[in-house]
Amino acid sequence: MASGKKQITQLSQKLFKLSFVDGRFSEERVAGVLAYLEKNPPAKPVPVLRAYSRLVAVEVAKGQAVVEHSGPVSDAALQAIAGAMTARYQRPVAASTKSNASLLAGLRIRVGDDVYESSVAGQLAALSAAV
């Protein structure tokens, strides 16, 4: 059983590596991988596709900065955030907004698993944890 899981993981990782061109994630390659799997399905296609899908979702999230806010965010601020995150991660990062009234004021930015907190709610939570 563990061997089957290992094979699924290895296959999904190989497919994921094929999804890159010159070190950059390629939507065309993903489409090619999926077309290949459709024509040549592995022994256990659903678990392989789930594992591959998780890897792709993580990679896509690395290219998106979700800016949570409680008030308005100007286009200039959004472009500045995208530029700063692009420079920080050395890859193109697009910014999108998501309203979150619980922040009270300020911003929370998520890029993949990284979170940058600059909200009143975050500061209050940090203060209460420190006490």
C-alpha positions as CSV (number, residue, x, y, z in Angstrom):
1,M,0.0,0.0,0.0
2,A,2.8,2.4,0.9
3,S,4.5,1.5,-2.3
4,G,1.4,2.5,-4.3
5,K,1.3,5.9,-2.5
6,K,5.0,6.4,-3.2
7,Q,4.5,5.6,-6.9
8,I,1.6,8.1,-7.1
9,T,3.7,10.8,-5.4
10,Q,6.7,10.1,-7.7
11,L,4.6,10.2,-10.8
12,S,2.8,13.4,-9.8
13,Q,6.1,15.0,-9.1
14,K,7.6,14.0,-12.4
15,L,4.5,15.3,-14.2
16,F,4.8,18.6,-12.2
17,K,8.5,19.0,-13.3
18,L,7.3,18.6,-16.9
19,S,5.1,21.6,-16.3
20,F,8.0,24.0,-16.4
21,V,9.8,25.6,-19.3
22,D,13.2,27.3,-18.6
23,G,12.4,27.3,-14.9
24,R,9.0,29.0,-15.4
25,F,5.6,27.4,-14.8
26,S,3.8,26.9,-18.1
27,E,0.1,26.7,-18.6
28,E,0.7,25.2,-22.0
29,R,2.8,22.4,-20.4
30,V,0.1,21.7,-17.9
31,A,-2.4,21.3,-20.7
32,G,0.1,19.0,-22.4
33,V,0.5,16.9,-19.3
34,L,-3.3,16.6,-18.9
35,A,-3.7,15.6,-22.5
36,Y,-1.0,13.0,-22.1
37,L,-2.7,11.6,-19.0
38,E,-6.0,11.5,-20.9
39,K,-4.5,9.4,-23.7
40,N,-2.3,7.3,-21.4
41,P,-4.0,7.0,-18.1
42,P,-1.9,5.6,-15.2
43,A,-3.1,2.6,-13.2
44,K,-4.6,4.9,-10.5
45,P,-5.5,8.1,-12.4
46,V,-7.6,9.9,-9.7
47,P,-5.0,9.9,-7.0
48,V,-2.3,10.9,-9.5
49,L,-4.5,13.8,-10.7
50,R,-5.3,14.9,-7.1
51,A,-1.6,14.9,-6.2
52,Y,-0.6,16.7,-9.4
53,S,-3.5,19.2,-8.9
54,R,-2.2,20.0,-5.4
55,L,1.3,20.7,-6.7
56,V,-0.1,22.9,-9.4
57,A,-2.3,24.9,-7.0
58,V,0.6,25.6,-4.7
59,E,2.7,26.8,-7.6
60,V,-0.1,29.0,-9.0
61,A,-0.7,30.5,-5.5
62,K,3.0,31.6,-5.4
63,G,2.3,33.9,-8.4
64,Q,-0.7,35.6,-6.7
65,A,-0.7,38.2,-3.9
66,V,-4.2,38.2,-2.3
67,V,-4.5,41.6,-0.6
68,E,-7.2,41.4,2.1
69,H,-8.5,44.8,3.2
70,S,-11.3,46.4,5.2
71,G,-11.4,49.7,3.3
72,P,-10.6,50.8,-0.2
73,V,-7.3,50.0,-1.8
74,S,-6.1,52.2,-4.7
75,D,-4.9,50.8,-8.0
76,A,-1.6,52.5,-7.4
77,A,-1.2,50.7,-4.0
78,L,-2.1,47.4,-5.6
79,Q,0.4,47.9,-8.4
80,A,3.1,48.8,-5.8
81,I,2.3,45.6,-3.8
82,A,2.5,43.5,-7.0
83,G,5.9,45.2,-7.8
84,A,7.3,44.6,-4.4
85,M,6.2,41.0,-4.3
86,T,7.6,40.4,-7.8
87,A,10.9,41.8,-6.7
88,R,10.9,39.8,-3.4
89,Y,10.1,36.5,-5.0
90,Q,12.0,37.0,-8.2
91,R,9.0,35.9,-10.3
92,P,5.9,37.7,-11.7
93,V,3.3,38.2,-8.9
94,A,-0.1,39.6,-9.7
95,A,-2.2,41.3,-7.0
96,S,-5.9,40.9,-6.4
97,T,-8.1,42.2,-3.6
98,K,-10.4,40.5,-1.2
99,S,-12.6,42.5,1.3
100,N,-12.3,41.4,4.9
101,A,-14.1,43.7,7.4
102,S,-12.6,41.8,10.4
103,L,-9.2,43.4,9.8
104,L,-10.7,46.7,11.1
105,A,-8.0,48.7,9.1
106,G,-4.8,47.9,7.2
107,L,-3.9,45.0,5.0
108,R,-3.0,41.3,5.0
109,I,-1.2,40.0,2.0
110,R,-0.9,36.3,1.2
111,V,1.5,34.9,-1.4
112,G,1.4,31.2,-1.4
113,D,2.0,30.1,2.2
114,D,3.5,33.5,3.2
115,V,1.4,36.1,5.0
116,Y,2.4,39.7,5.5
117,E,0.2,41.3,8.2
118,S,-0.3,45.0,8.6
119,S,-3.8,45.2,10.0
120,V,-5.2,46.5,13.3
121,A,-6.7,43.1,14.0
122,G,-3.3,41.4,13.5
123,Q,-1.6,43.9,15.8
124,L,-4.3,43.4,18.5
125,A,-3.9,39.6,18.2
126,A,-0.1,40.0,18.6
127,L,-0.5,42.1,21.6
128,S,-3.0,39.7,23.3
129,A,-0.6,36.8,22.6
130,A,2.3,38.7,24.1
131,V,0.4,39.3,27.4
